[in-house]
Structures are given as structure tokens and as C-alpha cells.
Amino acid sequence: MSCNLYLVFEYMEHDLVGLASHLGLKFTEALVKCYMEQLFRGLDHYHSCGVLHRDIKGSNLLTDNNGILKIIDFGLARFFDPNQAQPLIS
């Protein structure tokens, strides 16, 4: 029996590295606040589910033309117990 797996993802126009290198674009304070709020909410959600991303960088943050931010590339992510009393170290 043959089986194929296809992954279909939403198209995102940009990553933050690409936007930052665009000569005509300025990151306003309001835009930075908008992106940071979305990033922190996303990370808070993952952490509450016991997931550490471990590779947050501009090329792993995608945005669309409406300013919606998506966190990608969970290849280095690890699970942890959010109720663990012992601090995590690298």
C-alpha cells in the first residue's frame, strides 16, 4: 500500500529579516509593539502547553500584509513540564 502525505500551509508574504532589509520600510514604534505583542502571546501559549521553541529569530517570524505574525520552524523545540519547580538551564 502506497501512501503520500501532503502538508498545505497558509501563504505568508514576508519574514521579519526580509522586511528589515527592505530599504523603504521603517519599523514604527506601533508596528514593533504590534509584532512583539503577537510574539509574546504566541510564546505564552506554547509555554502553557509545555513547548519551548528554542530558535526565535527574525527568519522564523512570518508576517502577512495585514501585520499578522506567525511563529514557524519548531525543529529545535522541546517539551517541558510547565509545573516543574526546578529552573531550566541550557
C-alpha angles and dihedrals in degrees: 000000000000122000131186125197119206124189117202118194134188112259113248117191101212149012120219093250090056092048093048091052093051104107098213097048124093122192104227121205090250092053093049090049090050093051093044093050091052091046093050093046090050094048091046089054093049092046091050087055091051098255125133113196096200096187109067110160137135095267090056093054114080127191135190127213090270092061095253111152124212127189113221141176108055092177093120095038120126134193121240137173107258089203093056112128094201114088118245116242132186 
